[in-house]
Amino acid sequence: MSDTTIVCTNNGPLRVSGNFVIKDAQGKDFDLSGREAISLCRCGNSNNKPFCDGSHNRVGFQSEVEARTLPPPAPKPAV
């Protein structure tokens, strides 16, 4: 079993590889037909959401991402 890796491609999709499951809003698994890597749309123009169909090239999607340290998460309210 391999770890899951997500790569933010510049001007393109999120590339997910390794051992992963993708669910819809109701919690039902997508049938990925044994795929070990998929691309998720970031541009919002795919006709096959949440998966990338290459529309980012057609619409000129621009987004370059560099790794950085995120600020600490906000504390959860006391119950």
Stockholm file with secondary structure:
# STOCKHOLM 1.0

chainA/1-79         MSDTTIVCTNNGPLRVSGNFVIKDAQGKDFDLSGREAISLCRCGNSNNKPFCDGSHNRVGFQSEVEARTLPPPAPKPAV
#=GR chainA/1-79 SS CCCCEEEECTTSCEEEESSCCCBCTTSCBCCCTTCSEEEECSSSCCTTTTBCCSHHHHHTCCCCCCCCCCCCCCCCCCC
#=GC SS_cons        CCCCEEEECTTSCEEEESSCCCBCTTSCBCCCTTCSEEEECSSSCCTTTTBCCSHHHHHTCCCCCCCCCCCCCCCCCCC
//
